[in-house]
Amino acid sequence: MDDLPVLTPLNNPTAARPLLGMTVLVVEDSLYACDAVRLMCLHSGARIRRADRLRSARRHLAVYRPTVMIIDLGLPDGSGLDLVRELAASESRVTSIIATSGCDEAESSAIAAGADAFLAKPLVNLGVFQQTVLATLPRDRQPNGPRKLRDDVIHPDPLAYRDDMMHVSNLLDAQEGGQVLDYVAQFLGGVARSADDGQLALAADALADARCNGAGLESPVARIANLLQERLARQVAI
């Protein structure tokens, strides 16, 4: 018998707040992407908790059971697909398992692993977010009656993007080898595309290509380091 507490207050969803009473655990290493989910949950009535890697997600799940899991597939300590498989096979299954990635080809792998749905990054449209979550929930967890589909565009906090840049800059300073550079290329490419930072996205792609082709890494790493310093030097108005 599952005796883990379920963080779901007894509130009924409404047309204006269709996820009221639900708790979302987002497993996401990017603060910028997580802030987008936070804002969408805020507008939808859901509570949110965050885990930044597989290890911390499993710690959360050992203590409580959320209604919805949103799992990024590229995490610093492994693939989110592993967590999707674990949750899908669990006897005390989370109600809704949603995978997310900036790589469109990842959708088929996520569904095959047991995800109920897939959200493509960047996460910017509130209506798409709400409809995706609601489609995975049983009828009794959905609002009654007609509901206007919201088309709001979400704008995450620029300071969260800056924090992601600082995170990558610290990783490069640590000089920990090839696996770290693979993670930097994947992480930075996804975050840059979410923020519509084309210049940085191209630099991340160049680093990924260099790693795949066994080419020299000094130039693409230096390019990324310079771009990061430019972004970190900018004054962000609060």
Secondary structure, DSSP 8 states (H G I E B T S, - for coil): ---S-B---S----SSSTTTT-EEEEE-S-HHHHHHHHHHHHHHT-EEEEESSHHHHHHHHHH-B-SEEEEESEETTEEHHHHHHHHHH-TT--SEEEEEES-TTHHHHHHHHT-SEEEESS--BHHHHHHHHHHTS-GGGS--S-------B----HHHHHHHHHHHHHHHHHT--HHHHHHHHHHHHHHHHHTT-HHHHHHHHHHHHHHHHT---HHHHHHHHHHHHHHHHS----
